[in-house]
């Protein structure tokens, strides 16, 4: 199918894009287009105005800052994947990026586009949830900064107002000696994940767990951060930890992947991800 008719706008300044978004009725912004263009072709979305952010250099930033890695909303996934600094400063972001689609889609797909779209099967929102990345949101009214925990509201739904866009995202710097892991289950490599897990573990000097975080994708409309503070002080993750953690959890399912199946897969991935991150943290500690 073909996209419905719309008026195309290609601003080169952020302020101009925000002005268009505020003034035009039924307007949508276009980032990498990896989700929006198929939605247009299938007539799932039908904006009267399409505002292309691809010509705004200000939104393409990728830089290391004191608190971590700062990615502009229009920074491509491929650029982040190939950045040595990202791997050193925020390894969980690098781990997640490597699971996103194919190289061709990562060449066009953007960090801000994926995080804003909040597809339950997408990898970057799950990594953002595990790290509680900080989102800078811009409009003509000014800027506001929100943690990812307040950004994601539900299925394909963020806290963005109609006149707002994501300007940049701060991915927190991993503590020294952190171990990370991102695992997912899908039918074919590069498919959207049925279930995904992102985790980061930091050890004490004596080898016990000091800090840990874990987020789960594919079980609810938005990424779910699970409380694994009970691991503090432990040296290992006991078998069946994932099953215990998910007991009684509400899970969305469908005819192809029922809730029970998703939870079973999630429990296995949680155990594997935590073991992998723990082993990595111990390996780093001995470097």
N, C-alpha and C positions, 0 to 999 in steps of 0.2 A: 504494500500500500504506500501511498504518498502522504506526506504531511499536509495538514490543512493550511490554508493561506494565512500568512502572517507578515507583519512589517518588520524588517531586519534593521537592527541598529548596531553600530560598531564603534562605541566610544573609545577614546585613547586615554582618558583621565578618569580616575575613580569618582571624582565629584560629578562628572557628567553622567556616568552610569547610575549613580545614586539619584540624580535629578530625574533621569528618564524613568527609573523604577518608581519614584514617588509620583510622577505626573501622569504616566500612561496607565490606562485601565487594562486589566487582564494581561499583565506583562510577566515574562519569565526571564531569568538570566540563564545564559548558556556558558558552561565551563568547558569541560572536555567533550561533552556530548555523548559519552558512552552509554548513558542511561536515558537522557532526555530525547536524543534523536530517535531511538527505537520507539519510545513512548509517543512521539509525534507521528511517526509512520503508522503506528497501530491505532492512532486516534484516541489513545488513552489520555493524552494531554492536548489541549487546543488553545494556546495563547494567541492573543491578537498581536502581541509585540514580543519579539525575541531580542534580548540585549546580550550581545556577545562580549564576554569579558576578556577574550583572548588577545586583545591589543593593548591591554593595560599593563605596562611593565612593572608598575608598583606592586602588582599582585603575584609576581613570579619569583619573589625572593626565596632564597634558601641560604640560611646563614646560621652559624653557631653563635649562641649568646650565652650569657652567664648561667642562665637557668636550664639550658638545653639546646634544642634545635628549633629554629623558627622557620616555618614554611608558609609562604604566601598561598592564598587559596588557589591560585592558578599555577603553582609549581607542579610540574608533571610527576607522575609516579615513577617513571623511568629515571628522571634526574635524581630523585631521592634514592632509588635503588642503587645507582652507580656512585653515590657519594661516599667516600671513605669516612668522612666526618660523621655521617649519620650512623654508620656501623659502630663507631667508637663511642659516640655520645649517647645514642638512643638505640641500642641493638634490637629492642622489641619492635620498633617501627620498621627497621630493615627486615626482620624476620617476617613480619606481616606482609610487607610489600612484595616479597618473593612469591607469595601465594596469589597475588592479584592477577587474574586473567592471563593473557599472553603478552609477550613483549610488545606486540602491535597495539594492544589496548592500553598498556602502560605508557606507551609513547604519547598517547593523546589524553588518557585519563588524568585527572588532577586530584591533588590531595583534598582541597576544599570541596570539590564536587562530590567525591565519594563520602566524605564525612557528613556533608549537608544532606545528601540524599537518604542516608540511613537505611539502606536496604538490609534486611535481617541476615542475608547471606554474604554481605560484603565484609572484607577483612579489616579495613582501616578503622571503622567505628568500634570494632571490638578491641583493637589495640589502644585506641583513644580512651575507651572506658577503663581498661586495665591500668593505664597510666594517669587517668583523669586529666587529660590534656586540656590546656587553657585556650579558649576560643575568643578571638577578638571579632566583634560584630560591628559593622559600620552602617550608618544611614545619614541622611541630611541632618538628623537631630543630634548627631555625634557618634561616639563609639562607646560600646560597653563590653566588658570582659566577663565571660562566664565559664565555669568549669564544665567539662563534658557531662558530668553528673546532672547538671541543670539544663544542658543543651538538648539532650535526647529526651523526647516526650512520649514516643510510642512508635507505632508502625509508620515508617516513612514520614515521621513528623518530628520537627525540631522546634525550638523556641523562637525561631526567626519570625519576625513580623513581615508583612507583605512588602515593606519598603526597605528591608535590611538584607545585607549579604554578609557572608563570612569573609573577613579581610585577611586574617592570618591565624595560624595555630601554633602554639608553643608546646612542643613535645618534651616533657621533663627529662633532664639528664639522669642517666642511670647511676645509682650510688656505686661507689668503688666496690669491685668484686661481685657485682650483681650477675645472676644467671637468668636467662630469659628463654622462653619457648613459645612458639605459635604453631598450633596443630589444627588441622581441619579434616573433615570427612566430606567428600563429594563423589559424585558418580564417575566423573572423568576429570583428569587434571585440567585446571584452569576454569572449571565450572564454578559457579557460586557455591559457597559452602552450605551443606545441609546443617552441620554443626561445627562450630569453631571454638577454640580455647586460646586465650592469651594470658601468660603469667610471667611474673618477675619475682625473684627470690634474692634476698640479701642475707649473708651469714654473719654471725658474730665471729670474733677471732678464734673462739673455741670450736667452731664448726657447727654450732646450733643456729637455727633459723631466727634472724632478728626481725626482718620485715618480709611481707609477702602480699601479693595482690593477684587476683584472678578474675577474668571476665569471660563470659560465655555468650556466644552468638548462635542464633538459629533456634532457640527454645522459646523466646518471646518476641514481641514486636520490636523491641529495642535491645541493645546489648545489656546483659545482666551482670552486675558486679556481685560476686559471692564473697561472703565473709569467711576468710580462712585464717583469721587471727589465732585460731586454736593451734595452728602449727608453730607459733612462737615458742622457742625453746626446744623444739624437737630436732632430731638429727636426721630422721627419715620420714617418709610418708607411708603410712601403713596401707597394706593391700585392702581395697574396698573403701578407701577414703572418699573417692568420687561418688560412689553409690550412697554412702552415708550423707554426704554433703547435699545431694540432690533429693533425698527422701522427702516426699510431701510437696515438692516444688510444682507449681502450676506450669504447664508446658503447652505451647501451641503445636498442633499437629495437623496433618492433612491426610488424604487418602493414600498418597504415595509414601509419606514418612509420618506415621502416626506418632503421637506424643510419647508413647512407651518406647518406641524405637529410638527416637531422638534422645531421650533420657539415658537409654542404655549406651548409645554411642558417646554421649557427653561424659558419662561416668568413666568410660575407658580412656577417652582423650584427656580428661582431667588428671588421671593417674599417670599417664605417659608424659604429659606436659610438665607436671610438677617434678617428676623424676628426672626429666631432661634438664630442666632449669637448675635443679639442685646439683646435679652432676657437673653442669657447666660452672656454677658458682664455686664449687670445690676445686675445679680445675684452674679457674682464674686465681683463686686464693693461693695456689702454689706456684704461680708464675713469678 
